[in-house]
Amino acid sequence: MRRKTPPPGFIARVVVTGDEEVVLLEWDASAPEPPKTPLSPAEGEVLALVRKGRSNAQIAAARKVSLRTVANQVAQILRKTGASSRYGLMAVAIPREEKD
C-alpha cells in the first residue's frame, strides 16, 4: 500500500484495531498561523470549489468566468495562503475580508 504524506498543517496518526489500520488526520497545533492577507469574496468562492475537488474548467463554468481568471485566482490563493498546491489548500484556515 502506498502511503501519502498528510497535507500541511495536519499530523497523521495510525490507529490499529484488530486487523485494521486506520489513519486519522489531526490538526497540528504547532502549524503556522493562517495568512494575514484575507481572500476576496471571489477567491473565497474559488477556494470552496477547489476544496470540493473541482477543476479550473469546472470552476470557470460554474462561476461564468474565463479559465484564465480562475487560474489567476487560484494562483493568488496559493500565494496568499502559502500553500504549495491545490492539495495543500485543503488544510488552510482562511481569513476572509469582512464587509462593513
C-alpha positions in Angstrom: 0.0 0.0 0.0 1.4 3.4 -1.0 1.2 6.0 1.8 0.9 9.7 1.2 2.1 12.4 3.5 -0.6 14.4 5.2 -1.5 17.9 3.9 0.3 20.8 5.5 -1.0 21.6 9.0 -2.1 18.0 9.7 -0.5 15.1 11.5 -1.3 11.5 10.5 -1.9 9.2 13.4 -2.3 5.5 12.8 -4.8 3.6 15.0 -4.7 -0.2 14.9 -7.8 -2.1 15.9 -7.6 -5.9 15.5 -6.6 -6.5 11.8 -7.5 -3.0 10.6 -5.2 0.0 10.4 -6.9 3.4 10.3 -5.1 6.7 9.6 -6.6 9.7 11.3 -5.7 13.2 10.3 -5.4 15.7 13.2 -4.7 19.4 13.1 -1.1 20.1 14.1 -1.3 22.8 16.8 2.3 23.8 16.1 1.4 24.6 12.5 1.9 28.2 11.4 -0.9 30.7 11.7 -3.1 31.3 8.7 -2.1 34.1 6.4 -2.8 37.7 7.4 -3.9 38.7 3.9 -7.6 38.0 3.6 -9.1 36.4 0.5 -11.5 38.4 -1.6 -15.1 37.1 -1.8 -14.4 35.8 -5.3 -11.2 34.0 -4.1 -13.3 32.5 -1.2 -15.8 31.1 -3.7 -13.0 29.7 -5.8 -11.3 28.1 -2.8 -14.6 26.5 -1.7 -14.8 24.9 -5.2 -11.2 23.8 -5.2 -11.8 22.2 -1.8 -14.7 20.2 -3.4 -12.2 18.8 -6.0 -13.4 20.9 -8.9 -11.0 21.6 -11.8 -10.3 25.1 -13.1 -12.6 24.4 -16.1 -15.4 23.3 -13.8 -14.9 26.4 -11.6 -14.9 28.7 -14.7 -18.2 27.2 -15.9 -19.9 27.3 -12.5 -18.8 31.0 -11.9 -19.3 32.1 -15.6 -15.8 33.5 -15.9 -12.9 32.7 -18.1 -10.5 29.8 -17.5 -7.7 32.4 -17.3 -9.5 34.3 -14.5 -9.8 31.1 -12.4 -6.1 30.2 -13.0 -5.2 33.7 -11.8 -7.4 33.4 -8.7 -6.0 30.0 -7.8 -2.5 31.4 -8.1 -3.4 34.3 -5.8 -5.0 32.0 -3.3 -1.8 29.8 -3.3 0.3 33.0 -2.8 -1.8 34.4 0.0 -2.0 31.1 1.9 1.5 29.9 1.3 0.1 26.5 0.2 2.3 24.8 -2.4 -0.5 23.0 -4.3 -4.3 22.7 -4.6 -4.0 19.7 -2.2 -2.3 21.9 0.4 -5.3 24.3 0.3 -7.4 21.6 2.0 -5.6 22.3 5.3 -5.5 26.1 5.2 -7.8 28.1 7.5 -8.6 31.2 5.6 -9.5 34.7 7.0 -11.9 36.4 4.6 -12.4 40.1 4.1 -15.1 41.4 6.4 -17.9 43.5 5.0 -18.7 46.7 6.8 
